[in-house]
Structure formats: structure tokens, C-alpha cells
Amino acid sequence: MKRFRPYRTTQEIRDQYADVRLDVSDFIYPYFVVEGKNVREEIPSMEGIYRFSTDELLKDVAETVSLGIDKILLFGVIADDTKDDRGSRGTSPDSVICKAVKAIKEHFPKVIVFTDICLCEYTSHGHCGLLHGHEVDNDSTLPLLAEMAYQHALAGADFVAPSAMMDGQVEAIRQRLDSAGLPTKILAYSAKYASAFYGPFRDAAGSTPSFGDRKSYQMDFRTTEQGLDEIAADIEEGADWIMVKPAMSYLDMLHRAAVRFPDYPLVAYQVSGEYAMLKNGAKAGFFNEERIFFESLIAIKRSGARYIISYYAKKQGHE
């Protein structure tokens, strides 16, 4: 008889044999940034997560840094009456994200800043690209994504993270950055699935499509090989890091990506719906909040993620 129970008899022994661990250096903490001053507005569908104006953002980043978390991801949120069909506020050198990046780099130069590159937060129709009728026009969207990435890079972003799922977006951005001699790296949202788990994010960012959905460009979750093909294409186009999104329902894809592309840092995004589901389940008394998040994050790391974008990162940093 092979005996395994001796590995589990005490907490000290369990800790000794645990071969998957979390560290604050594993985390990327996401922020929602708005225009204005003195804004710290809790998002109703995401308890404990806020929209910040830049002045308030700096205060929160200071806390994040004090916990040892040195990587953050920024999403811009603008008023509906400032949006247009082309997402012009997103490509402006004076955009809410450009101003936030400059402020963060001035106060916290060692923080690694990632910025989301997508039109959905800035367009009046809420889709990730320009429209031709009611269809997203892939190729005409690429120059706008490249321009947004360029402006973020000029502002000081360390990584730009294209999430629009437009074919060729990484190549377009890579060419724009390289032609300007900018060292900014690309974190590609390579395998981004058309998921129901994004609901709270769209509430947070005000990016719900005004018609239709995003299934024509985000990946069908019923596929097994397309995700790996998308990652391979992004690497060929010049991606430095790669991502699978969401995380918890796609652990198989995380593992397969980690095995197939071991030379590229793999990021998993524990998305808004995953966070809200666990948070609300714990609040309802179904399970212990700290334990359920820790277990879920360990599962993501165990599957092969090198870094994890999580709204719970600061809680892990406190522990």
C-alpha cells in the first residue's frame, strides 16, 4: 500500500510539500480611471473595486505598492457624452489614460504600467472597433489601435495590452512602436473568449455594446485549437507576453498554452464575473472568502500562469 496521508497530517507538513505558491510579484492589479478630481466611486457590481480620478488613483497606487505589488493595468472610463463612433478620446495624447500614466510614472517610476488598448470604452456604440454598418471593420480599426498604443507608450506605459481581438492588431502596434523607436512591450490578449463572465466589467467601464454582441471577434469557447493558433499568431506578430482570458473556466487552455509556449510569460485574467461570483458567494455564506479566492488563484498558477490579473490581488498582498 502506498501511503499519502503522512504528507498531510499537519499544516507545517502540508506547507512543506506544497509545490505551488503565490507571491505578490505574481499579480497585476487592475484599475478603472475616470476624468475629474476627488473621484473614488465604488462599482456596484464589484464590491471593493472603484473608479478613480487620477489624484485618488495615486493614493491607491501608493497602498498597492506598499503591499509589494509592482504591476498595474489601467482601463479608461469616460462619460457617454464624450464618446463618438471612432473612439477619438481613446487615441488622444490628452486621454484619461495618458494623463494617468504620466502621473503614476512621476510618483512611482518603478511601477510597471500596463494599459488596455481597445476602442470599446470610448465608442458610442460600445464595440471594440470601427463599424461598417452593424459589422466591425477589422482592418480600418488597426491604425486606431496602433495610435492609442503609441500615445500610451509616449506617456510612459511599460506595456500596452491590445484586447480588441482584431486580426493583425499586434503586428500593427508592433510596427508603430518600432518605427518610433519606443521600447514599450506588448501583452497580447491572445486567447480572449466571448464570455458571460465579463458582465461586471462592462458595468464598471461603461462598455456594454449598444446592439449585438462581440461573438464575431472574441473567441468561441467551444473551440480547443483556435486559442493556441491565436497565441502563435500574436507571437509571430511581435507579442512579448501572452494572455488567456477568462481564467477559471479556461484552466485547460492555460495549461496547454504554458506547455506549448514556455518561452513567453503567460498571463491569466481572473475577470470581473469570476471576482463577483466568488465575492458574492462568500458574502452569502456559501464559503469562506479568503479560502475560496486563495484556492482559485492557486489553481490558476498551478495550470501554468506566470502572472495573474486579479481584482483580489491587494487582499492577497495583505495576507
N, C-alpha and C positions, 0 to 999 in steps of 0.2 A: 504494500500500500504506500503510495506517495502522499506524504502529509504536507499540506499547505497552511494549516491553521497556525502553526508556530510563527509564520510571518505577520500575523495579525493580532496577536494576543494583547498588546498594549499600544497606546498612542506612539510611544517612543519607537517601538519596533516598526509600526506602520510607517512612520516618518522615515525611518532608516531605509526601508525598501521601496519607498515611493520614487519612481524614476521620471515622473513628470511634475514639474514645478512651475509656479508663476512668479514673475518678478515685475516690479513696476516698470522696468525697462522694456517689457513686452508690450506695453499699452500705448495706444494712440487715443487721445481724448477728444471727442468731437464738440464743437461749439457752433451755436447759431448767432450771427452778428447782424444787428439792425442799425439803422441811422439814428441820430439823436444823441441825447445825453441823459445820464441818470436812469437808464432803462435796464431793469432787471425783472423780466416778466416770465413767471413760471408757465410752462406749456401744459395745458390741462390734461392732455393725453399721455404725458410723460412726467410723472411726479419726480420732483427733484432736478429737473432739467429746465434751463432758462434760455430766453433770448436776451442777449446783452448788447447794449451800445458799447462803443469801443472803450470809453472811460471805465465802465463797470467790468468789461471783459478783462482789462488789465489787472483789476483787483482779483478776479477769479483765477486768472493765469498764475498770479503770484502764489495762490494757495496750491494750485496744481503742481507748480514747480517745487514747492516746499515738501510735497509728498514724494518727490523723486521722479515724477512723470515729466519727460522732456520732449514729448512729441504731441502735437495737437493738430486737428483737422478743422478747417473753417468752412462754414456754409453761409452764404449771404442771404438775407431776408429783406425784401423791400416792399414798400406799400403798393397795393394794387394799382393806384392811380399813377404810379411812376413806371409801370410796365408797358411794353409795346410788343408788337408782333416779332421784332428782331432781337429782343432781349438786350437793348442798347446799353442799359445801365450796367450790365454784366461785363461788357467789353471796355468800359470807360476807365481811363487811368485814375479817375477820381471815384471809383466804385467803393462800396462799403467794405469790400474785402481788401482792396489795395490799401485803403486807409488803415484798416485793422492790422494788416501785415506790417506796414511801416511802423506803427506804434509798438507792436509786440517786439519787433526786432530792435527798436530803440531801447526798450526797457529790459528785454530778456534776449540778448543776442545769441545765447546758446540753445534756446528752444528751437526744435526742428518743426518748422511750419509747413503743413500740407494744406493745399487749397483745392476745393472741389471745382471742377471745370464742367459745367453743364448749363444749358440755357433755361431749364425748366423753372428755376427760381425767379427768373427775370422776364419771362414772356407772359403776355396777357392770356395766351391760350394754355399755358402750363405744360406744353410738350418740350422735349429735350432738344429739338432742332427747329429750323425754319420749316414753314409749311408751304406746300403746293396744293391748294385746295384744302382737303382734310387729311392729306398724307404728309408725313415728314419727309423733307427733301434732304437726303443724306449728304450729297456732295456739296450743296450750297451752304450747309451748316459747318463744314470743316474749317473754312477760313475764320469764322467767328469763334470757334473753339480755340483755334490757334492764337487768335488775337487776345482772347481772355487769358490764356496761359501765359502769353508774352507779357501782358500787363502785370499779372501776379508775380511773375519772375522778376520784372524790373522793380517791383515793390519790395522784393526780398524773400519771396517764398523759396523754401528749400526743395519742395516737391510740388508739382501740380498733379492733380488726380482726375483725369478725364473719366466722367461717369455717364456720358450721354449715350453710349453704345452705338455710336455711328461708325460704320466701317471706315477704316483709314484714319481715325481720329488721332491715334498715337503717332503715326507717320507724319501727319500734318503738323502736329505740335512739335515733334522732334526736329523737323526741318526748320520751323520758325525759331525755335530756341537756338539751334546750332548756327543758323545764319546770323543771329545777333550776338553770337559768342557768349551766350549765357550758360552757366554751369548747372542750372536747375534740373533736377531729376524728375522722372515720370513714374508715378504709381498708377498703374493701369487697372481700372475696374474691369478686368478681363472677362471673368465669368460672373456676370450680373444677371440674375434670374428675374423674370416677371413674377414677383412675389406679392402675396397678400400681406406679408409682414411689414410692408413699408407704410402702412396707413398712418400711424402717428407722426412719422417724419413729414408726410405731406401736410399734415396739420401744422407742424412746427415751422416748416419752411414756406407755407402758403403756395405749394406747387402742385395741387391737385389738377389734373387736366380738365379743361372746361368741356371737353367732349371726348368720347372714345376712351382708349387706354393705351398702354405702352407695349403691348404684346407684339407689335410688329417690329420692335427693335430690341427690347430686352429679351433674354433667352427663355425658351420654353423649358420648364423644369422637368418635363417628361423625357428629356434627352440625356444621353450618357456621354457621348463623344464630343458634342459641339463645344462644351466648356473647355476641354483640353485643346481643341483646334483654335478657339478664340485666344487662349493664352499663348499658344505657339505663334499665332499671327502678331499679337502685340509685342512679343519678344523680338520677332523679326523686324518689326517696325521701329524698335528702339526703346521699349519699356525697360526701366531699371528694376522696379518691383512689380509684383503681380498680386491680384486680389480675387477672392471668391466671396460672393455676397448673395444672400444672407449666409450665416454661419451654421446655426444649429441644425437646420433641416438639410444641410448640404455637406455634412461631415465626410461623406464618401468622396465628394468632389475635392474637398480639401486634401484628403489623404492621397488621392490619385495625382493631384497637382504637385504635391510635395515630392512624391516619388518620381514623377515624370520630369520635373524641372528643379532639381535640387540646388542648382547654382543661382537661383533667383529668389530673393527674400519674398516669402509668401505671407500675405496679409489676409485675415478674415475679419469681416464686419458683422459683429453681433448687432443687428439692426434694431430700429425703434420698436417694432412689433414684438420682437423677442424680449427686449428690455421690459416693455409694458406688460407683456404676458406674465413674466416671472415676478415683476414688482407687484402687480395686482393680485396674482395668485397668493403671494406671501401675505399681502395685506388682508386677504380674505381668510387667512389662517390655514391654507392648504399645505403650506410648508414653510420652513424657516428661510428667511430671505438670504442671509449670508451663506448658508449652506447650499441653497439651490443655485445661486449665482456662481459660487466657487466651483461647484460640480460642473456647471455648464461651461465655464471658462477653461477648466482643466480638460474637458472633452474636446474643445476647440484646439487647445495646444497639443493634446495627445494625437489629434488627427493630422498634425503636421504644420499648423500655422506658426510662423516665427513671430509675427506681431498680430495684435488683436485691437481693432477699433471697438470700443465699448463705452456706453454711457455709464457703466458701473465702475469704470477704471478708478475713479477717485476713492470710492468705497474700498476697493482692494488696496489702494495705497495707504489707507488709514489703518489697515489690519496688519 
